[in-house]
Amino acid sequence: MPNKKEYLLEIIFNKLKNTSKKINLEKKEFTEFINFLINNN
């Protein structure tokens, strides 16, 4: 079972992918971005 952060990232990432086709996100890039936001607060 993935940890809570990974689980939330998965949900958010999938929602973004499904709702906005204009956003061309790679999961790795998205995860790095979220980690950056979390770690710099």
N, C-alpha and C positions, 0 to 999 in steps of 0.2 A: 504493500500500500504506500503510495507516495505521501510525502509530508503535506501539511496544509498549504504551505506556500506553493508548492508545485501543483497541487490540485487547483488552487485559485487561479494560478497562471494559466492552467489548461482551460479552465472555464472562460476566463476573460478573453484569452486568445481565440478560442472557438467562436465566441460571441462576436468579436470584432471581425473575424474572417467571414462570418455568415451575414452580418448586417451591412458591412461596407465593402463592396467588391473593389472599390477604388484603392483601398489600402492593401498594398501588396507586402504583407509581413512575412518574414521568416521567423519561425518559432525561436530559433537561437538568438536572433537579433532582439526580438521582443523580450525574451527572458533577461538578456543582458541589460536592456533599457530599464526594466522594472527593478532589477537588482541595483542598478545605478541610483535610481530614485530612492529606493529604500535605504541604501547605505549612506546617502549624502544628506540625511535629514537629522 
